[in-house]
Amino acid sequence: MRVVVCDTGPILHLHEIGGLDLLEKTGEVILPKAVNTELLAHLPEWAKEHPACLRIVAVSAGERHWM
C-alpha cells in the first residue's frame, strides 16, 4: 500500500476545488498533527468533514517510525 504524507497547501487546494475525495485514491494519507492544526485554522469545518483515509499522527523532526 502506498503511504502519502501531506502538507497543508495541497489539502487546502483540493478542498477549494471539491477534490478531497481524490486523496482516497492515493492510498493511506498521513497528516502530521501540526498540519491538522493549520487546517483547522483555515477550515473550521475540517474537524467534522475530513476524509476517512487520513491518519493524523504526531511526528517530531527526524522521526520516521511510521514509514
DSSP file (Angstrom, degrees, kcal/mol; ACC not computed):
  #  RESIDUE AA STRUCTURE BP1 BP2  ACC     N-H-->O    O-->H-N    N-H-->O    O-->H-N    TCO  KAPPA ALPHA  PHI   PSI    X-CA   Y-CA   Z-CA
    1    1 A M              0   0    0      0, 0.0     2,-0.3     0, 0.0    26,-0.1   0.000 360.0 360.0 360.0 139.9    0.0    0.0    0.0
    2    2 A R        -     0   0    0     24,-0.1    26,-2.0     2,-0.0     2,-0.5  -0.611 360.0-155.8 -80.9 138.1    1.2    3.5   -0.8
    3    3 A V  E     -a   28   0A   0     -2,-0.3     2,-0.4    24,-0.2    26,-0.2  -0.971   8.0-168.1-117.3 130.4    1.6    5.9    2.0
    4    4 A V  E     -a   29   0A   0     24,-2.8    26,-3.9    -2,-0.5     2,-0.5  -0.963  10.5-154.6-120.1 132.1    1.5    9.7    1.4
    5    5 A V  E     -a   30   0A   0     -2,-0.4     2,-0.4    24,-0.2    26,-0.2  -0.933  23.2-158.3-104.5 125.9    2.5   12.4    3.9
    6    6 A C        -     0   0    0     24,-2.4     2,-0.2    -2,-0.5    29,-0.1  -0.821  10.8-150.2-116.0 145.7    0.7   15.6    3.1
    7    7 A D     >  -     0   0    0     -2,-0.4     4,-1.0    24,-0.1    28,-0.0  -0.462  36.6 -98.8 -99.0 175.1    1.3   19.3    3.9
    8    8 A T  H  > S+     0   0    0      1,-0.2     4,-2.5    -2,-0.2     5,-0.2   0.902 110.8  61.8 -64.8 -45.4   -1.3   22.0    4.4
    9    9 A G  H  > S+     0   0    0      1,-0.2     4,-2.4     2,-0.2     5,-0.2   0.904 103.0  46.2 -53.8 -54.4   -1.2   23.6    0.9
   10   10 A P  H  > S+     0   0    0      0, 0.0     4,-2.3     0, 0.0    -1,-0.2   0.876 113.4  50.6 -60.0 -36.6   -2.3   20.6   -1.2
   11   11 A I  H  X S+     0   0    0     -4,-1.0     4,-2.3     2,-0.2    -2,-0.2   0.934 110.4  49.2 -66.1 -44.9   -5.2   19.8    1.2
   12   12 A L  H  X S+     0   0    0     -4,-2.5     4,-2.2     1,-0.2    -1,-0.2   0.915 113.1  46.8 -59.7 -43.7   -6.4   23.4    1.1
   13   13 A H  H  X S+     0   0    0     -4,-2.4     4,-1.5     2,-0.2    -1,-0.2   0.885 110.9  50.7 -70.6 -37.9   -6.3   23.5   -2.7
   14   14 A L  H  <>S+     0   0    0     -4,-2.3     5,-3.5    -5,-0.2     6,-0.4   0.902 110.6  51.1 -62.9 -38.9   -8.1   20.2   -3.0
   15   15 A H  H ><5S+     0   0    0     -4,-2.3     3,-1.2     3,-0.2    -2,-0.2   0.908 105.4  56.3 -62.7 -42.2  -10.7   21.5   -0.6
   16   16 A E  H 3<5S+     0   0    0     -4,-2.2    -1,-0.2     1,-0.3    -2,-0.2   0.850 113.8  38.8 -59.3 -36.2  -11.1   24.6   -2.8
   17   17 A I  T 3<5S-     0   0    0     -4,-1.5    -1,-0.3    -3,-0.1    -2,-0.2   0.367 115.1-111.8 -97.7   5.5  -11.9   22.6   -5.9
   18   18 A G  T < 5S+     0   0    0     -3,-1.2     3,-0.3    -4,-0.4    -3,-0.2   0.818  80.3 126.4  71.2  30.1  -14.0   20.0   -4.1
   19   19 A G    > < +     0   0    0     -5,-3.5     3,-2.0    -6,-0.2     4,-0.3   0.141  19.3 114.7-109.6  19.9  -11.4   17.3   -4.7
   20   20 A L  G >   +     0   0    0     -6,-0.4     3,-1.6     1,-0.3     4,-0.4   0.793  70.0  69.2 -61.2 -25.8  -10.7   15.9   -1.3
   21   21 A D  G >  S+     0   0    0     -3,-0.3     3,-0.8     1,-0.3     4,-0.4   0.721  84.3  71.9 -64.9 -19.0  -12.1   12.6   -2.4
   22   22 A L  G X  S+     0   0    0     -3,-2.0     3,-1.1     1,-0.2     4,-0.4   0.770  82.4  71.2 -66.0 -25.1   -9.1   12.2   -4.6
   23   23 A L  G X> S+     0   0    0     -3,-1.6     3,-1.5    -4,-0.3     4,-0.6   0.857  88.5  61.7 -59.6 -35.2   -7.0   11.6   -1.6
   24   24 A E  G X4 S+     0   0    0     -3,-0.8     3,-0.5    -4,-0.4    -1,-0.3   0.772  97.2  59.2 -63.2 -25.4   -8.6    8.1   -1.1
   25   25 A K  G <4 S+     0   0    0     -3,-1.1    -1,-0.3    -4,-0.4    -2,-0.2   0.621  97.6  60.6 -79.0 -13.0   -7.2    7.1   -4.5
   26   26 A T  G <4 S-     0   0    0     -3,-1.5     2,-0.3    -4,-0.4    -1,-0.2   0.665 108.4-115.3 -88.7 -16.8   -3.6    7.7   -3.4
   27   27 A G  S << S-     0   0    0     -4,-0.6     2,-0.4    -3,-0.5    -1,-0.3  -0.892  70.1  -2.8 117.6-151.5   -3.6    5.2   -0.5
   28   28 A E  E     -a    3   0A   0    -26,-2.0   -24,-2.8    -2,-0.3     2,-0.6  -0.647  67.8-151.5 -79.1 131.9   -3.1    5.9    3.1
   29   29 A V  E     -ab   4  54A   0     24,-1.7    26,-2.9    -2,-0.4     2,-0.4  -0.924   2.5-154.0-112.1 120.4   -2.6    9.6    3.8
   30   30 A I  E     -ab   5  55A   0    -26,-3.9   -24,-2.4    -2,-0.6    26,-0.2  -0.780   9.0-170.3 -92.5 131.4   -0.6   10.7    6.8
   31   31 A L  E     - b   0  56A   0     24,-2.7    26,-1.8    -2,-0.4   -24,-0.1  -0.958  19.4-133.8-124.3 111.1   -1.3   14.1    8.2
   32   32 A P  E >>  - b   0  57A   0      0, 0.0     4,-2.2     0, 0.0     3,-0.7  -0.312  23.6-117.3 -60.0 146.9    1.0   15.4   10.9
   33   33 A K  H 3> S+     0   0    0     24,-2.3     4,-2.3     1,-0.3     5,-0.2   0.846 115.3  58.1 -55.9 -35.7   -0.8   17.0   13.9
   34   34 A A  H 3> S+     0   0    0      1,-0.2     4,-1.9     2,-0.2    -1,-0.3   0.887 106.9  47.7 -62.9 -38.3    0.8   20.4   13.1
   35   35 A V  H <> S+     0   0    0     -3,-0.7     4,-2.5     2,-0.2    -2,-0.2   0.906 109.6  53.0 -67.7 -42.0   -0.8   20.3    9.6
   36   36 A N  H  X S+     0   0    0     -4,-2.2     4,-2.2     1,-0.2    -2,-0.2   0.902 107.8  51.5 -59.8 -40.8   -4.1   19.3   11.1
   37   37 A T  H  X S+     0   0    0     -4,-2.3     4,-1.5     2,-0.2    -1,-0.2   0.904 109.8  49.3 -62.7 -42.2   -3.9   22.3   13.4
   38   38 A E  H  X S+     0   0    0     -4,-1.9     4,-1.5     1,-0.2    -2,-0.2   0.907 110.0  51.4 -63.5 -41.7   -3.2   24.6   10.4
   39   39 A L  H  X S+     0   0    0     -4,-2.5     4,-3.4     1,-0.2     7,-0.2   0.895 106.4  53.8 -63.8 -39.6   -6.2   23.2    8.5
   40   40 A L  H  < S+     0   0    0     -4,-2.2    -1,-0.2     1,-0.2    -2,-0.2   0.851 106.6  53.2 -62.3 -33.8   -8.5   23.7   11.5
   41   41 A A  H  < S+     0   0    0     -4,-1.5    -1,-0.2     1,-0.2    -2,-0.2   0.848 119.5  33.5 -69.0 -34.0   -7.4   27.4   11.5
   42   42 A H  H  < S+     0   0    0     -4,-1.5    -2,-0.2     1,-0.2    -1,-0.2   0.781 128.8  34.4 -90.5 -31.0   -8.3   27.8    7.8
   43   43 A L    ><  -     0   0    0     -4,-3.4     3,-2.6    -5,-0.2     4,-0.3  -0.804  61.0-174.5-129.9  88.7  -11.2   25.4    7.6
   44   44 A P  T >  S+     0   0    0      0, 0.0     3,-0.7     0, 0.0     4,-0.2   0.803  87.6  58.2 -55.1 -30.1  -13.4   25.4   10.8
   45   45 A E  T >> S+     0   0    0      1,-0.2     4,-1.6     2,-0.1     3,-1.4   0.556  79.8  93.3 -76.0  -7.0  -15.5   22.6    9.3
   46   46 A W  H <> S+     0   0    0     -3,-2.6     4,-0.9     1,-0.3    -1,-0.2   0.831  73.0  65.2 -57.2 -36.0  -12.3   20.4    9.0
   47   47 A A  H <4 S+     0   0    0     -3,-0.7    -1,-0.3    -4,-0.3    -2,-0.1   0.812 117.0  26.5 -58.6 -30.8  -12.9   18.7   12.4
   48   48 A K  H <4 S+     0   0    0     -3,-1.4    -1,-0.2    -4,-0.2    -2,-0.2   0.611 124.7  46.5-106.2 -16.0  -16.1   17.1   11.1
   49   49 A E  H  < S+     0   0    0     -4,-1.6    -2,-0.2     2,-0.0    -3,-0.2   0.184  71.7 124.8-120.4  17.7  -15.5   16.9    7.3
   50   50 A H     <  -     0   0    0     -4,-0.9    -4,-0.0    -5,-0.1    -3,-0.0  -0.509  69.3 -92.5 -80.8 151.6  -12.1   15.4    6.7
   51   51 A P    >   -     0   0    0      0, 0.0     3,-1.4     0, 0.0    -1,-0.1  -0.241  25.4-128.3 -61.7 145.8  -11.7   12.3    4.6
   52   52 A A  T 3  S+     0   0    0      1,-0.3    -2,-0.1    -3,-0.1    -3,-0.0   0.703 102.6  70.8 -67.9 -20.4  -11.7    8.9    6.3
   53   53 A C  T 3  S+     0   0    0    -25,-0.1   -24,-1.7     2,-0.0     2,-0.3   0.597  78.8 100.4 -75.1  -8.7   -8.4    7.9    4.6
   54   54 A L  E <   -b   29   0A   0     -3,-1.4     2,-0.5   -26,-0.2   -24,-0.2  -0.576  54.8-164.0 -80.8 137.0   -6.4   10.4    6.6
   55   55 A R  E     -b   30   0A   0    -26,-2.9   -24,-2.7    -2,-0.3     2,-0.5  -0.968  10.9-150.8-120.1 114.9   -4.5    9.3    9.6
   56   56 A I  E     +b   31   0A   0     -2,-0.5     2,-0.3   -26,-0.2   -26,-0.1  -0.739  25.6 171.9 -88.9 123.7   -3.5   12.1   11.9
   57   57 A V  E     -b   32   0A   0    -26,-1.8   -24,-2.3    -2,-0.5     2,-0.5  -0.922  37.6-114.1-133.2 155.0   -0.2   11.4   13.7
   58   58 A A        -     0   0    0     -2,-0.3     2,-0.4   -26,-0.2    -2,-0.0  -0.792  39.0-178.1 -85.5 125.8    2.3   13.2   16.0
   59   59 A V        -     0   0    0     -2,-0.5     2,-0.3     5,-0.0   -25,-0.1  -0.993   9.7-163.3-130.0 129.3    5.6   13.5   14.1
   60   60 A S    >   -     0   0    0     -2,-0.4     3,-2.3     1,-0.1    -2,-0.0  -0.726  43.7 -73.4-106.4 162.9    8.8   15.0   15.5
   61   61 A A  T 3  S+     0   0    0      1,-0.3    -1,-0.1    -2,-0.3     3,-0.1  -0.269 119.6   8.3 -55.0 129.6   11.8   16.1   13.5
   62   62 A G  T 3  S+     0   0    0      1,-0.3     2,-0.4    -3,-0.0    -1,-0.3   0.344  93.5 133.9  81.9  -6.7   13.8   13.2   12.2
   63   63 A E    <   +     0   0    0     -3,-2.3    -1,-0.3     1,-0.1     3,-0.0  -0.638  16.2 157.9 -81.5 128.1   11.1   10.6   13.3
   64   64 A R    >   +     0   0    0     -2,-0.4     3,-1.5    -3,-0.1    -1,-0.1   0.116  31.1 117.2-135.6  22.0   10.4    8.1   10.7
   65   65 A H  T 3  S+     0   0    0      1,-0.3    -1,-0.1     2,-0.1    -2,-0.0   0.728  73.5  60.2 -67.7 -20.8    8.9    5.1   12.5
   66   66 A W  T 3         0   0    0      1,-0.2    -1,-0.3    -3,-0.0    -2,-0.1   0.499 360.0 360.0 -85.8  -3.8    5.5    5.4   10.8
   67   67 A M    <         0   0    0     -3,-1.5    -1,-0.2   -64,-0.0    -2,-0.1   0.476 360.0 360.0 -83.7 360.0    7.0    4.9    7.3
